[in-house]
């Protein structure tokens, strides 16, 4: 699964999940093809609270990326999956 952090560069630099790439939510449709060669690729998106990642997930789903899912908030993922911490 490709993990995408849709927060700002400042938020990303303060902490992000291991292996996550940064694409700000408002740029998701313009930049996704740089990282995904198939619309069937599993894509997980997260942000600070889950709102921006939901916006980005819906945009991707609307454009045919049927495996896009909103993973929710960074803090919840950070606590729930310590193995994904990029420390």
N, C-alpha and C positions, 0 to 999 in steps of 0.2 A: 504494500500500500504506500502510495506517495502521501506524505504528511505535509500539509501546507498551513503555515502560520499567516493569517491575513491581517495581523496587527500592523502597527507602524514600525519603521526601522528602530526607533528608540525602544519600543516595547520588546521587540525581538532581541535586541542587543542586551537588554536587561535580564533575559532568560528565555529559553525556548526548549522545545522537545528535541531530543537527539535525532538527527537526520532530517529535521524539518527544513523546508525551504520557505523563504519569505516572498509572498506576493500580497501586497496590500489589497484589501477586498475590492476597492474600486478599480483595480487593474487586472482582476482575475481573468476576464475574457481576453484581454490583450496579450497576456503573458503565459497563459496555461500551455499553449502549443510548444513553448520552448522546453517544457519538461515532460510532456505527455505525447506519445506518438499514436495513441489509440483512445477513442472515446470510451472504450470498455475498461480502461485502467481504473483500479480502485483508488479513490482519492478521498482522504480524510482532511477536513478543514477545522481549524480552531481559532479562537480569538480570546479576548479577555473575559467576556461574559457569555458568548455564544450568539450574540445578535449579528455581528458582522460576518461571522462564519456561516450563519443561516442565510444571510443575503447572498453571499458568494456561492453557497451550495445550491440555492434555488436558481441562480444565474447559470451555473454549470448544467444543472438538470434540464433547464429550459433549452439549452444549446446542445443537448444530446449526450452529455456525460452522465450516463445512467448509473454509474457506480460511485457517484459523489455522495458523501455523507458528512453531516455536521457532527463533529466530535465534541462540541461544546466549549467549555471554558478551560483556559490554560491552567488555572489554579486547581481545578478538579482533576484534570489529567495528571498534573504534577504530583498530586497527593496519591492518586489511585494507582499510578504506574511509575514507581520510582526507577524502574529499569529504563525508562525513556528520558530520564533527566540528563541534560547535556551539561555536566559539571566538569 
